[in-house]
Amino acid sequence: MRLFEGTEFDRPPRCDDCGQLEADCQCPPPPPRRIPPAEQTARVSIEKRKKGKSVTVIRGLPADGNDLPELLTKLKNACGAGGTVKDEAIEIQGKQCERVKEILLQLGFNVKP
């Protein structure tokens, strides 16, 4: 609700960049805020799943400051394994702990076991 909605002083909201009405604005959305990798610490561990399967799990990287699907793609390509993003954690199939640590260090992340 706007301050003067329904009065003679009511003015529809305008875009700060182009000055058009917000409904007519064609400005691109602002880029998402990214946290530099050097300011983040990833925790890499191996978890056992049912039927004896092992999964390498990367935690500690916030989803709002990173592009987790892009990072997952890089890790999957480098490891030659499948993976997924679940609840702000990246999962890579198999025991890929050392390889994942190397890749994250190359990308500039701090890594803890």
PEPE-V690222 format. One record per run of one state. SS is the DSSP state (H for helix, E for strand, - for the rest). FROM is the first residue (numbers start at 1). LEN is the number of residues. If there is no record, write none. Layout:
BEGIN
ss->(SS SS)
from->(FROM FROM)
len->(LEN LEN)
END
This chain:
BEGIN
ss->(- E - E - H - E - H - E - H - H - E - E - H - E -)
from->(1 14 15 21 22 37 40 41 49 50 53 54 60 63 66 68 80 83 87 89 94 97 108 110 113)
len->(13 1 6 1 15 3 1 8 1 3 1 6 3 3 2 12 3 4 2 5 3 11 2 3 1)
END
